[in-house]
Amino acid sequence: MPRLISLLLCLLLSSPSFALSLAELSQGDAASGLKQALNQGAKAAVAQLGRPGGFSSDPQVRIGLPGKLGKAARTMKLMGMGAQVEQLEASMNQAAEAAVPQAQALLLQAVQNMTLQDAKAILAGPQDSATRYLDKSSREQLRSRFLPIVRQATQQVGLAQQYNAFAGQAASFGVIDAQSAQIENYVTEQALNGLFKIIAEQEAGIRRNPAQAAGSLARKVFGLQ
C-alpha cells in the first residue's frame, strides 16, 4: 500500500494541474532568468562576430557593397576585375569585426537596466522580443561607439575615399540610399544589423531548447513558456 500511495503522489505532482507555471514564478526570478539568457546571448554574439572572420566568413552577416553597387561589384568579379572590390569589402568586414567587441559592455548594461515591466513584455511577446528590447534600448549608443572605430579602420584604406565619392554620386541619382553613401555609416549599420541577427539566433535557440541556457533561472523561465 505505501508503494501505491507513493506512486499516486508522483503521478499527481507530475500532472499539469500540479506543475509549476511561469505565472507562479516570482517576478524577480522571472526577470533574473531573462537577464541570464540575454547576457548569455549578447556575450556569445560578440564573441562570434568580434574576431577575425566573424563577419567575412559568415554568409548571413558578411558585408558587401549595397544595392546596385553590389550588383556591379559581382559583375566586376565575374569579369576578373574584382581585386579592388574584394579589398574594399575585406576592409569593411574587418572594420565591423574591430567594432563589435565594444558592444558587450553596452549590451550588458542594457540588460541590467531592464525593468520588471520590460521583462513581462518580453516574456509575453514574440520569439525575438528580447532581441528587440536590446536593439531598441542600445542601438543608438552602439552606433555612437562603433562609428569612430569603423571610420578609423576604413580611412586606412584608400579605396574608402573612392567609395564615398562614387557612392555619393550614386545616392544623388537614387541608386542607393543616403545613409549608404558614406562607407562608415553603411558599415556601422550593417555591423549592428549583423550583431542583432546573431543575438536573435541565440534567443531563438534558448527558446527552442531551454537546456542551452547557462543559468538555472533562465532554463526554468524558458522551459515554462
Rosetta constraint file for C-alpha pairs under 8 A:
AtomPair CA 1 CA 5 HARMONIC 6.26 0.50
AtomPair CA 2 CA 6 HARMONIC 6.15 0.50
AtomPair CA 3 CA 7 HARMONIC 6.16 0.50
AtomPair CA 4 CA 8 HARMONIC 6.23 0.50
AtomPair CA 5 CA 9 HARMONIC 6.21 0.50
AtomPair CA 6 CA 10 HARMONIC 6.25 0.50
AtomPair CA 7 CA 11 HARMONIC 6.30 0.50
AtomPair CA 8 CA 12 HARMONIC 6.18 0.50
AtomPair CA 9 CA 13 HARMONIC 6.09 0.50
AtomPair CA 10 CA 14 HARMONIC 6.15 0.50
AtomPair CA 11 CA 15 HARMONIC 6.23 0.50
AtomPair CA 12 CA 18 HARMONIC 6.81 0.50
AtomPair CA 13 CA 18 HARMONIC 5.23 0.50
AtomPair CA 13 CA 19 HARMONIC 6.65 0.50
AtomPair CA 14 CA 18 HARMONIC 6.46 0.50
AtomPair CA 14 CA 19 HARMONIC 6.10 0.50
AtomPair CA 15 CA 19 HARMONIC 6.14 0.50
AtomPair CA 20 CA 24 HARMONIC 6.47 0.50
AtomPair CA 20 CA 25 HARMONIC 7.81 0.50
AtomPair CA 20 CA 224 HARMONIC 7.82 0.50
AtomPair CA 21 CA 25 HARMONIC 6.97 0.50
AtomPair CA 21 CA 224 HARMONIC 6.03 0.50
AtomPair CA 22 CA 30 HARMONIC 7.84 0.50
AtomPair CA 22 CA 221 HARMONIC 6.54 0.50
AtomPair CA 22 CA 224 HARMONIC 5.41 0.50
AtomPair CA 22 CA 225 HARMONIC 6.55 0.50
AtomPair CA 25 CA 29 HARMONIC 6.33 0.50
AtomPair CA 25 CA 30 HARMONIC 6.25 0.50
AtomPair CA 26 CA 30 HARMONIC 6.25 0.50
AtomPair CA 27 CA 31 HARMONIC 6.13 0.50
AtomPair CA 27 CA 116 HARMONIC 7.03 0.50
AtomPair CA 28 CA 32 HARMONIC 6.03 0.50
AtomPair CA 28 CA 116 HARMONIC 7.59 0.50
AtomPair CA 29 CA 33 HARMONIC 5.99 0.50
AtomPair CA 29 CA 217 HARMONIC 6.70 0.50
AtomPair CA 30 CA 34 HARMONIC 6.24 0.50
AtomPair CA 30 CA 119 HARMONIC 7.60 0.50
AtomPair CA 30 CA 217 HARMONIC 7.33 0.50
AtomPair CA 30 CA 218 HARMONIC 7.91 0.50
AtomPair CA 30 CA 221 HARMONIC 6.01 0.50
AtomPair CA 31 CA 35 HARMONIC 6.19 0.50
AtomPair CA 31 CA 116 HARMONIC 6.29 0.50
AtomPair CA 31 CA 119 HARMONIC 5.49 0.50
AtomPair CA 31 CA 120 HARMONIC 7.79 0.50
AtomPair CA 32 CA 36 HARMONIC 6.21 0.50
AtomPair CA 32 CA 217 HARMONIC 6.85 0.50
AtomPair CA 32 CA 218 HARMONIC 7.51 0.50
AtomPair CA 33 CA 37 HARMONIC 6.42 0.50
AtomPair CA 33 CA 215 HARMONIC 7.14 0.50
AtomPair CA 33 CA 216 HARMONIC 7.49 0.50
AtomPair CA 33 CA 217 HARMONIC 4.28 0.50
AtomPair CA 33 CA 218 HARMONIC 3.81 0.50
AtomPair CA 33 CA 219 HARMONIC 7.38 0.50
AtomPair CA 33 CA 220 HARMONIC 7.42 0.50
AtomPair CA 33 CA 221 HARMONIC 6.00 0.50
AtomPair CA 34 CA 38 HARMONIC 6.20 0.50
AtomPair CA 34 CA 119 HARMONIC 7.07 0.50
AtomPair CA 34 CA 217 HARMONIC 7.83 0.50
AtomPair CA 34 CA 218 HARMONIC 5.73 0.50
AtomPair CA 34 CA 221 HARMONIC 7.14 0.50
AtomPair CA 35 CA 39 HARMONIC 5.97 0.50
AtomPair CA 35 CA 111 HARMONIC 6.02 0.50
AtomPair CA 35 CA 112 HARMONIC 7.35 0.50
AtomPair CA 35 CA 218 HARMONIC 7.74 0.50
AtomPair CA 36 CA 40 HARMONIC 6.22 0.50
AtomPair CA 36 CA 213 HARMONIC 7.97 0.50
AtomPair CA 36 CA 214 HARMONIC 7.51 0.50
AtomPair CA 36 CA 215 HARMONIC 5.97 0.50
AtomPair CA 36 CA 217 HARMONIC 7.47 0.50
AtomPair CA 36 CA 218 HARMONIC 5.82 0.50
AtomPair CA 37 CA 41 HARMONIC 6.17 0.50
AtomPair CA 37 CA 203 HARMONIC 7.55 0.50
AtomPair CA 37 CA 206 HARMONIC 7.57 0.50
AtomPair CA 37 CA 213 HARMONIC 6.16 0.50
AtomPair CA 37 CA 214 HARMONIC 7.37 0.50
AtomPair CA 37 CA 215 HARMONIC 7.26 0.50
AtomPair CA 37 CA 218 HARMONIC 5.59 0.50
AtomPair CA 38 CA 42 HARMONIC 6.01 0.50
AtomPair CA 38 CA 111 HARMONIC 6.86 0.50
AtomPair CA 38 CA 130 HARMONIC 7.20 0.50
AtomPair CA 38 CA 203 HARMONIC 7.50 0.50
AtomPair CA 39 CA 43 HARMONIC 6.12 0.50
AtomPair CA 39 CA 107 HARMONIC 7.93 0.50
AtomPair CA 39 CA 108 HARMONIC 6.11 0.50
AtomPair CA 39 CA 111 HARMONIC 7.02 0.50
AtomPair CA 40 CA 44 HARMONIC 6.12 0.50
AtomPair CA 40 CA 213 HARMONIC 7.56 0.50
AtomPair CA 40 CA 214 HARMONIC 7.11 0.50
AtomPair CA 41 CA 45 HARMONIC 6.13 0.50
AtomPair CA 41 CA 199 HARMONIC 5.55 0.50
AtomPair CA 41 CA 202 HARMONIC 5.19 0.50
AtomPair CA 41 CA 203 HARMONIC 6.41 0.50
AtomPair CA 42 CA 46 HARMONIC 6.22 0.50
AtomPair CA 42 CA 104 HARMONIC 6.76 0.50
AtomPair CA 42 CA 107 HARMONIC 6.64 0.50
AtomPair CA 42 CA 108 HARMONIC 7.40 0.50
AtomPair CA 42 CA 199 HARMONIC 5.94 0.50
AtomPair CA 43 CA 47 HARMONIC 6.09 0.50
AtomPair CA 43 CA 104 HARMONIC 6.39 0.50
AtomPair CA 44 CA 48 HARMONIC 6.08 0.50
AtomPair CA 44 CA 199 HARMONIC 7.84 0.50
AtomPair CA 44 CA 202 HARMONIC 7.72 0.50
AtomPair CA 45 CA 49 HARMONIC 6.17 0.50
AtomPair CA 45 CA 195 HARMONIC 6.44 0.50
AtomPair CA 45 CA 198 HARMONIC 5.57 0.50
AtomPair CA 45 CA 199 HARMONIC 5.61 0.50
AtomPair CA 45 CA 202 HARMONIC 7.58 0.50
AtomPair CA 46 CA 50 HARMONIC 5.43 0.50
AtomPair CA 46 CA 100 HARMONIC 6.14 0.50
AtomPair CA 46 CA 101 HARMONIC 5.90 0.50
AtomPair CA 46 CA 103 HARMONIC 7.06 0.50
AtomPair CA 46 CA 104 HARMONIC 6.41 0.50
AtomPair CA 46 CA 195 HARMONIC 7.24 0.50
AtomPair CA 47 CA 51 HARMONIC 6.83 0.50
AtomPair CA 47 CA 101 HARMONIC 7.54 0.50
AtomPair CA 48 CA 54 HARMONIC 5.86 0.50
AtomPair CA 49 CA 53 HARMONIC 7.66 0.50
AtomPair CA 49 CA 54 HARMONIC 4.01 0.50
AtomPair CA 49 CA 55 HARMONIC 5.89 0.50
AtomPair CA 49 CA 97 HARMONIC 6.05 0.50
AtomPair CA 49 CA 100 HARMONIC 6.72 0.50
AtomPair CA 49 CA 195 HARMONIC 7.26 0.50
AtomPair CA 50 CA 54 HARMONIC 5.94 0.50
AtomPair CA 50 CA 96 HARMONIC 7.81 0.50
AtomPair CA 50 CA 97 HARMONIC 4.61 0.50
AtomPair CA 50 CA 98 HARMONIC 6.32 0.50
AtomPair CA 50 CA 99 HARMONIC 7.30 0.50
AtomPair CA 50 CA 100 HARMONIC 5.06 0.50
AtomPair CA 50 CA 101 HARMONIC 5.33 0.50
AtomPair CA 51 CA 97 HARMONIC 5.88 0.50
AtomPair CA 51 CA 98 HARMONIC 7.57 0.50
AtomPair CA 52 CA 94 HARMONIC 7.13 0.50
AtomPair CA 52 CA 97 HARMONIC 6.60 0.50
AtomPair CA 53 CA 57 HARMONIC 4.93 0.50
AtomPair CA 53 CA 58 HARMONIC 7.58 0.50
AtomPair CA 53 CA 93 HARMONIC 7.94 0.50
AtomPair CA 53 CA 94 HARMONIC 7.65 0.50
AtomPair CA 53 CA 97 HARMONIC 7.58 0.50
AtomPair CA 54 CA 58 HARMONIC 6.61 0.50
AtomPair CA 54 CA 97 HARMONIC 6.28 0.50
AtomPair CA 55 CA 59 HARMONIC 7.82 0.50
AtomPair CA 55 CA 61 HARMONIC 5.62 0.50
AtomPair CA 55 CA 62 HARMONIC 4.77 0.50
AtomPair CA 55 CA 63 HARMONIC 7.01 0.50
AtomPair CA 55 CA 93 HARMONIC 5.74 0.50
AtomPair CA 55 CA 94 HARMONIC 7.67 0.50
AtomPair CA 55 CA 96 HARMONIC 7.28 0.50
AtomPair CA 55 CA 97 HARMONIC 6.51 0.50
AtomPair CA 55 CA 194 HARMONIC 8.00 0.50
AtomPair CA 56 CA 61 HARMONIC 7.59 0.50
AtomPair CA 56 CA 62 HARMONIC 4.81 0.50
AtomPair CA 56 CA 63 HARMONIC 6.99 0.50
AtomPair CA 56 CA 90 HARMONIC 7.13 0.50
AtomPair CA 56 CA 93 HARMONIC 5.63 0.50
AtomPair CA 56 CA 94 HARMONIC 7.66 0.50
AtomPair CA 57 CA 62 HARMONIC 6.84 0.50
AtomPair CA 58 CA 62 HARMONIC 5.63 0.50
AtomPair CA 60 CA 194 HARMONIC 7.80 0.50
AtomPair CA 61 CA 190 HARMONIC 7.91 0.50
AtomPair CA 61 CA 191 HARMONIC 7.96 0.50
AtomPair CA 61 CA 194 HARMONIC 5.07 0.50
AtomPair CA 62 CA 93 HARMONIC 6.83 0.50
AtomPair CA 63 CA 89 HARMONIC 6.86 0.50
AtomPair CA 63 CA 92 HARMONIC 6.77 0.50
AtomPair CA 63 CA 93 HARMONIC 5.84 0.50
AtomPair CA 63 CA 187 HARMONIC 7.38 0.50
AtomPair CA 63 CA 190 HARMONIC 6.69 0.50
AtomPair CA 63 CA 191 HARMONIC 7.95 0.50
AtomPair CA 64 CA 70 HARMONIC 6.47 0.50
AtomPair CA 64 CA 89 HARMONIC 5.79 0.50
AtomPair CA 64 CA 92 HARMONIC 7.90 0.50
AtomPair CA 65 CA 69 HARMONIC 5.77 0.50
AtomPair CA 65 CA 70 HARMONIC 4.42 0.50
AtomPair CA 65 CA 73 HARMONIC 7.30 0.50
AtomPair CA 65 CA 89 HARMONIC 6.99 0.50
AtomPair CA 66 CA 70 HARMONIC 5.08 0.50
AtomPair CA 66 CA 176 HARMONIC 7.06 0.50
AtomPair CA 66 CA 180 HARMONIC 7.09 0.50
AtomPair CA 67 CA 71 HARMONIC 6.82 0.50
AtomPair CA 67 CA 175 HARMONIC 7.23 0.50
AtomPair CA 67 CA 176 HARMONIC 5.91 0.50
AtomPair CA 68 CA 72 HARMONIC 6.16 0.50
AtomPair CA 68 CA 175 HARMONIC 6.36 0.50
AtomPair CA 68 CA 176 HARMONIC 7.03 0.50
AtomPair CA 69 CA 73 HARMONIC 6.05 0.50
AtomPair CA 69 CA 167 HARMONIC 7.98 0.50
AtomPair CA 69 CA 176 HARMONIC 7.87 0.50
AtomPair CA 70 CA 74 HARMONIC 6.27 0.50
AtomPair CA 71 CA 75 HARMONIC 6.42 0.50
AtomPair CA 72 CA 76 HARMONIC 6.25 0.50
AtomPair CA 73 CA 77 HARMONIC 6.28 0.50
AtomPair CA 73 CA 82 HARMONIC 7.01 0.50
AtomPair CA 73 CA 85 HARMONIC 6.36 0.50
AtomPair CA 74 CA 78 HARMONIC 6.35 0.50
AtomPair CA 74 CA 82 HARMONIC 7.80 0.50
AtomPair CA 75 CA 79 HARMONIC 6.30 0.50
AtomPair CA 76 CA 80 HARMONIC 6.34 0.50
AtomPair CA 76 CA 81 HARMONIC 4.98 0.50
AtomPair CA 76 CA 82 HARMONIC 5.24 0.50
AtomPair CA 77 CA 81 HARMONIC 5.36 0.50
AtomPair CA 77 CA 82 HARMONIC 3.97 0.50
AtomPair CA 77 CA 83 HARMONIC 7.56 0.50
AtomPair CA 77 CA 85 HARMONIC 7.75 0.50
AtomPair CA 78 CA 82 HARMONIC 7.49 0.50
AtomPair CA 82 CA 86 HARMONIC 5.92 0.50
AtomPair CA 83 CA 87 HARMONIC 6.17 0.50
AtomPair CA 84 CA 88 HARMONIC 6.20 0.50
AtomPair CA 84 CA 159 HARMONIC 7.74 0.50
AtomPair CA 85 CA 89 HARMONIC 6.10 0.50
AtomPair CA 86 CA 90 HARMONIC 5.94 0.50
AtomPair CA 87 CA 91 HARMONIC 6.28 0.50
AtomPair CA 88 CA 92 HARMONIC 6.28 0.50
AtomPair CA 88 CA 157 HARMONIC 7.62 0.50
AtomPair CA 88 CA 159 HARMONIC 6.26 0.50
AtomPair CA 88 CA 160 HARMONIC 7.06 0.50
AtomPair CA 89 CA 93 HARMONIC 6.31 0.50
AtomPair CA 90 CA 94 HARMONIC 6.12 0.50
AtomPair CA 91 CA 95 HARMONIC 6.04 0.50
AtomPair CA 91 CA 153 HARMONIC 7.41 0.50
AtomPair CA 91 CA 154 HARMONIC 6.37 0.50
AtomPair CA 91 CA 157 HARMONIC 7.23 0.50
AtomPair CA 92 CA 96 HARMONIC 6.44 0.50
AtomPair CA 92 CA 154 HARMONIC 6.71 0.50
AtomPair CA 92 CA 187 HARMONIC 6.23 0.50
AtomPair CA 93 CA 97 HARMONIC 6.22 0.50
AtomPair CA 93 CA 187 HARMONIC 7.80 0.50
AtomPair CA 94 CA 98 HARMONIC 6.15 0.50
AtomPair CA 94 CA 153 HARMONIC 7.81 0.50
AtomPair CA 95 CA 99 HARMONIC 6.31 0.50
AtomPair CA 95 CA 149 HARMONIC 7.18 0.50
AtomPair CA 95 CA 150 HARMONIC 5.02 0.50
AtomPair CA 95 CA 153 HARMONIC 5.34 0.50
AtomPair CA 95 CA 154 HARMONIC 6.60 0.50
AtomPair CA 95 CA 187 HARMONIC 7.64 0.50
AtomPair CA 96 CA 100 HARMONIC 6.23 0.50
AtomPair CA 96 CA 150 HARMONIC 6.54 0.50
AtomPair CA 96 CA 187 HARMONIC 6.62 0.50
AtomPair CA 96 CA 188 HARMONIC 6.87 0.50
AtomPair CA 96 CA 191 HARMONIC 5.32 0.50
AtomPair CA 97 CA 101 HARMONIC 7.64 0.50
AtomPair CA 97 CA 191 HARMONIC 7.97 0.50
AtomPair CA 98 CA 149 HARMONIC 7.20 0.50
AtomPair CA 98 CA 150 HARMONIC 7.59 0.50
AtomPair CA 99 CA 103 HARMONIC 7.61 0.50
AtomPair CA 99 CA 145 HARMONIC 7.89 0.50
AtomPair CA 99 CA 146 HARMONIC 5.25 0.50
AtomPair CA 99 CA 149 HARMONIC 5.80 0.50
AtomPair CA 99 CA 150 HARMONIC 6.47 0.50
AtomPair CA 100 CA 104 HARMONIC 7.77 0.50
AtomPair CA 100 CA 146 HARMONIC 7.32 0.50
AtomPair CA 100 CA 191 HARMONIC 7.36 0.50
AtomPair CA 100 CA 195 HARMONIC 7.63 0.50
AtomPair CA 102 CA 106 HARMONIC 7.62 0.50
AtomPair CA 102 CA 142 HARMONIC 7.89 0.50
AtomPair CA 102 CA 145 HARMONIC 6.98 0.50
AtomPair CA 102 CA 146 HARMONIC 7.25 0.50
AtomPair CA 103 CA 107 HARMONIC 6.02 0.50
AtomPair CA 103 CA 142 HARMONIC 6.23 0.50
AtomPair CA 103 CA 145 HARMONIC 7.90 0.50
AtomPair CA 104 CA 108 HARMONIC 6.11 0.50
AtomPair CA 105 CA 109 HARMONIC 6.12 0.50
AtomPair CA 106 CA 110 HARMONIC 6.20 0.50
AtomPair CA 106 CA 138 HARMONIC 6.85 0.50
AtomPair CA 106 CA 141 HARMONIC 7.57 0.50
AtomPair CA 106 CA 142 HARMONIC 7.11 0.50
AtomPair CA 107 CA 111 HARMONIC 6.36 0.50
AtomPair CA 107 CA 134 HARMONIC 6.88 0.50
AtomPair CA 107 CA 138 HARMONIC 6.59 0.50
AtomPair CA 108 CA 112 HARMONIC 6.31 0.50
AtomPair CA 109 CA 113 HARMONIC 6.18 0.50
AtomPair CA 110 CA 114 HARMONIC 6.48 0.50
AtomPair CA 110 CA 134 HARMONIC 6.64 0.50
AtomPair CA 110 CA 137 HARMONIC 6.45 0.50
AtomPair CA 110 CA 138 HARMONIC 6.44 0.50
AtomPair CA 111 CA 134 HARMONIC 7.45 0.50
AtomPair CA 114 CA 118 HARMONIC 5.92 0.50
AtomPair CA 114 CA 119 HARMONIC 6.84 0.50
AtomPair CA 115 CA 119 HARMONIC 6.30 0.50
AtomPair CA 116 CA 120 HARMONIC 6.19 0.50
AtomPair CA 117 CA 121 HARMONIC 6.29 0.50
AtomPair CA 118 CA 122 HARMONIC 6.21 0.50
AtomPair CA 118 CA 133 HARMONIC 8.00 0.50
AtomPair CA 119 CA 123 HARMONIC 6.15 0.50
AtomPair CA 120 CA 124 HARMONIC 6.11 0.50
AtomPair CA 121 CA 125 HARMONIC 5.77 0.50
AtomPair CA 122 CA 126 HARMONIC 7.57 0.50
AtomPair CA 122 CA 129 HARMONIC 5.16 0.50
AtomPair CA 122 CA 130 HARMONIC 5.58 0.50
AtomPair CA 122 CA 133 HARMONIC 7.58 0.50
AtomPair CA 123 CA 129 HARMONIC 7.67 0.50
AtomPair CA 125 CA 129 HARMONIC 5.58 0.50
AtomPair CA 127 CA 203 HARMONIC 7.77 0.50
AtomPair CA 127 CA 204 HARMONIC 6.56 0.50
AtomPair CA 127 CA 207 HARMONIC 7.55 0.50
AtomPair CA 128 CA 132 HARMONIC 6.27 0.50
AtomPair CA 128 CA 200 HARMONIC 5.89 0.50
AtomPair CA 128 CA 203 HARMONIC 6.76 0.50
AtomPair CA 128 CA 204 HARMONIC 6.93 0.50
AtomPair CA 129 CA 133 HARMONIC 6.20 0.50
AtomPair CA 130 CA 134 HARMONIC 6.47 0.50
AtomPair CA 130 CA 200 HARMONIC 7.96 0.50
AtomPair CA 130 CA 203 HARMONIC 7.29 0.50
AtomPair CA 131 CA 135 HARMONIC 6.12 0.50
AtomPair CA 131 CA 196 HARMONIC 6.64 0.50
AtomPair CA 131 CA 199 HARMONIC 6.31 0.50
AtomPair CA 131 CA 200 HARMONIC 5.46 0.50
AtomPair CA 131 CA 203 HARMONIC 7.21 0.50
AtomPair CA 132 CA 136 HARMONIC 6.03 0.50
AtomPair CA 133 CA 137 HARMONIC 6.01 0.50
AtomPair CA 134 CA 138 HARMONIC 5.75 0.50
AtomPair CA 134 CA 139 HARMONIC 7.55 0.50
AtomPair CA 135 CA 139 HARMONIC 5.20 0.50
AtomPair CA 135 CA 196 HARMONIC 6.85 0.50
AtomPair CA 138 CA 142 HARMONIC 6.03 0.50
AtomPair CA 139 CA 143 HARMONIC 5.93 0.50
AtomPair CA 139 CA 192 HARMONIC 7.38 0.50
AtomPair CA 140 CA 144 HARMONIC 6.43 0.50
AtomPair CA 141 CA 145 HARMONIC 6.28 0.50
AtomPair CA 142 CA 146 HARMONIC 5.93 0.50
AtomPair CA 142 CA 192 HARMONIC 7.75 0.50
AtomPair CA 143 CA 147 HARMONIC 5.90 0.50
AtomPair CA 143 CA 188 HARMONIC 6.64 0.50
AtomPair CA 143 CA 189 HARMONIC 7.47 0.50
AtomPair CA 143 CA 192 HARMONIC 7.50 0.50
AtomPair CA 144 CA 148 HARMONIC 7.48 0.50
AtomPair CA 145 CA 149 HARMONIC 7.41 0.50
AtomPair CA 146 CA 150 HARMONIC 6.11 0.50
AtomPair CA 146 CA 188 HARMONIC 6.23 0.50
AtomPair CA 147 CA 151 HARMONIC 5.96 0.50
AtomPair CA 147 CA 184 HARMONIC 6.48 0.50
AtomPair CA 147 CA 185 HARMONIC 6.97 0.50
AtomPair CA 147 CA 188 HARMONIC 5.95 0.50
AtomPair CA 148 CA 152 HARMONIC 6.05 0.50
AtomPair CA 149 CA 153 HARMONIC 6.21 0.50
AtomPair CA 150 CA 154 HARMONIC 6.05 0.50
AtomPair CA 150 CA 184 HARMONIC 5.69 0.50
AtomPair CA 150 CA 187 HARMONIC 7.14 0.50
AtomPair CA 150 CA 188 HARMONIC 6.65 0.50
AtomPair CA 151 CA 155 HARMONIC 5.95 0.50
AtomPair CA 151 CA 184 HARMONIC 5.14 0.50
AtomPair CA 152 CA 156 HARMONIC 6.61 0.50
AtomPair CA 153 CA 157 HARMONIC 7.50 0.50
AtomPair CA 154 CA 160 HARMONIC 5.86 0.50
AtomPair CA 154 CA 183 HARMONIC 7.62 0.50
AtomPair CA 154 CA 184 HARMONIC 6.98 0.50
AtomPair CA 155 CA 160 HARMONIC 6.14 0.50
AtomPair CA 155 CA 161 HARMONIC 7.37 0.50
AtomPair CA 157 CA 161 HARMONIC 7.97 0.50
AtomPair CA 158 CA 162 HARMONIC 7.08 0.50
AtomPair CA 159 CA 163 HARMONIC 6.09 0.50
AtomPair CA 160 CA 164 HARMONIC 6.26 0.50
AtomPair CA 160 CA 183 HARMONIC 6.69 0.50
AtomPair CA 161 CA 165 HARMONIC 6.29 0.50
AtomPair CA 162 CA 166 HARMONIC 6.10 0.50
AtomPair CA 163 CA 167 HARMONIC 5.67 0.50
AtomPair CA 163 CA 182 HARMONIC 7.80 0.50
AtomPair CA 163 CA 183 HARMONIC 6.85 0.50
AtomPair CA 164 CA 168 HARMONIC 5.71 0.50
AtomPair CA 164 CA 181 HARMONIC 6.04 0.50
AtomPair CA 164 CA 182 HARMONIC 5.27 0.50
AtomPair CA 164 CA 183 HARMONIC 6.14 0.50
AtomPair CA 165 CA 169 HARMONIC 6.59 0.50
AtomPair CA 166 CA 170 HARMONIC 6.33 0.50
AtomPair CA 167 CA 171 HARMONIC 6.01 0.50
AtomPair CA 167 CA 176 HARMONIC 7.53 0.50
AtomPair CA 167 CA 180 HARMONIC 7.47 0.50
AtomPair CA 167 CA 181 HARMONIC 4.82 0.50
AtomPair CA 167 CA 182 HARMONIC 7.22 0.50
AtomPair CA 168 CA 172 HARMONIC 6.42 0.50
AtomPair CA 168 CA 178 HARMONIC 7.73 0.50
AtomPair CA 168 CA 181 HARMONIC 4.92 0.50
AtomPair CA 168 CA 182 HARMONIC 7.26 0.50
AtomPair CA 169 CA 173 HARMONIC 6.74 0.50
AtomPair CA 170 CA 174 HARMONIC 6.39 0.50
AtomPair CA 170 CA 175 HARMONIC 5.13 0.50
AtomPair CA 170 CA 176 HARMONIC 6.17 0.50
AtomPair CA 170 CA 181 HARMONIC 7.72 0.50
AtomPair CA 171 CA 175 HARMONIC 5.48 0.50
AtomPair CA 171 CA 176 HARMONIC 4.88 0.50
AtomPair CA 171 CA 177 HARMONIC 5.64 0.50
AtomPair CA 171 CA 178 HARMONIC 5.57 0.50
AtomPair CA 171 CA 180 HARMONIC 7.89 0.50
AtomPair CA 171 CA 181 HARMONIC 6.08 0.50
AtomPair CA 172 CA 178 HARMONIC 7.90 0.50
AtomPair CA 176 CA 180 HARMONIC 6.55 0.50
AtomPair CA 176 CA 181 HARMONIC 7.19 0.50
AtomPair CA 177 CA 181 HARMONIC 6.82 0.50
AtomPair CA 178 CA 182 HARMONIC 7.88 0.50
AtomPair CA 179 CA 185 HARMONIC 6.28 0.50
AtomPair CA 179 CA 186 HARMONIC 6.31 0.50
AtomPair CA 180 CA 185 HARMONIC 6.43 0.50
AtomPair CA 180 CA 186 HARMONIC 4.61 0.50
AtomPair CA 181 CA 185 HARMONIC 7.84 0.50
AtomPair CA 181 CA 186 HARMONIC 7.29 0.50
AtomPair CA 182 CA 186 HARMONIC 6.27 0.50
AtomPair CA 183 CA 187 HARMONIC 6.00 0.50
AtomPair CA 184 CA 188 HARMONIC 5.98 0.50
AtomPair CA 185 CA 189 HARMONIC 6.29 0.50
AtomPair CA 186 CA 190 HARMONIC 6.22 0.50
AtomPair CA 187 CA 191 HARMONIC 5.96 0.50
AtomPair CA 188 CA 192 HARMONIC 6.26 0.50
AtomPair CA 189 CA 193 HARMONIC 6.08 0.50
AtomPair CA 190 CA 194 HARMONIC 6.06 0.50
AtomPair CA 191 CA 195 HARMONIC 6.13 0.50
AtomPair CA 192 CA 196 HARMONIC 6.27 0.50
AtomPair CA 193 CA 197 HARMONIC 6.08 0.50
AtomPair CA 194 CA 198 HARMONIC 6.34 0.50
AtomPair CA 195 CA 199 HARMONIC 6.32 0.50
AtomPair CA 196 CA 200 HARMONIC 5.99 0.50
AtomPair CA 197 CA 201 HARMONIC 6.37 0.50
AtomPair CA 198 CA 202 HARMONIC 6.28 0.50
AtomPair CA 199 CA 203 HARMONIC 6.21 0.50
AtomPair CA 200 CA 204 HARMONIC 6.10 0.50
AtomPair CA 201 CA 205 HARMONIC 6.12 0.50
AtomPair CA 202 CA 206 HARMONIC 6.40 0.50
AtomPair CA 203 CA 207 HARMONIC 6.22 0.50
AtomPair CA 204 CA 208 HARMONIC 6.10 0.50
AtomPair CA 205 CA 209 HARMONIC 5.99 0.50
AtomPair CA 205 CA 210 HARMONIC 7.80 0.50
AtomPair CA 205 CA 212 HARMONIC 7.41 0.50
AtomPair CA 206 CA 210 HARMONIC 4.79 0.50
AtomPair CA 206 CA 211 HARMONIC 7.27 0.50
AtomPair CA 206 CA 212 HARMONIC 5.64 0.50
AtomPair CA 206 CA 213 HARMONIC 5.91 0.50
AtomPair CA 206 CA 222 HARMONIC 7.28 0.50
AtomPair CA 207 CA 222 HARMONIC 5.82 0.50
AtomPair CA 207 CA 223 HARMONIC 7.71 0.50
AtomPair CA 209 CA 223 HARMONIC 7.83 0.50
AtomPair CA 210 CA 218 HARMONIC 7.41 0.50
AtomPair CA 210 CA 219 HARMONIC 4.87 0.50
AtomPair CA 210 CA 220 HARMONIC 7.59 0.50
AtomPair CA 210 CA 222 HARMONIC 5.56 0.50
AtomPair CA 210 CA 223 HARMONIC 5.42 0.50
AtomPair CA 211 CA 219 HARMONIC 5.86 0.50
AtomPair CA 212 CA 219 HARMONIC 7.61 0.50
AtomPair CA 213 CA 218 HARMONIC 5.97 0.50
AtomPair CA 213 CA 219 HARMONIC 5.46 0.50
AtomPair CA 214 CA 218 HARMONIC 7.33 0.50
AtomPair CA 214 CA 219 HARMONIC 7.52 0.50
AtomPair CA 215 CA 219 HARMONIC 6.33 0.50
AtomPair CA 216 CA 220 HARMONIC 6.22 0.50
AtomPair CA 217 CA 221 HARMONIC 6.07 0.50
AtomPair CA 218 CA 222 HARMONIC 6.14 0.50
AtomPair CA 219 CA 223 HARMONIC 5.67 0.50
AtomPair CA 220 CA 224 HARMONIC 6.25 0.50
AtomPair CA 221 CA 225 HARMONIC 6.76 0.50
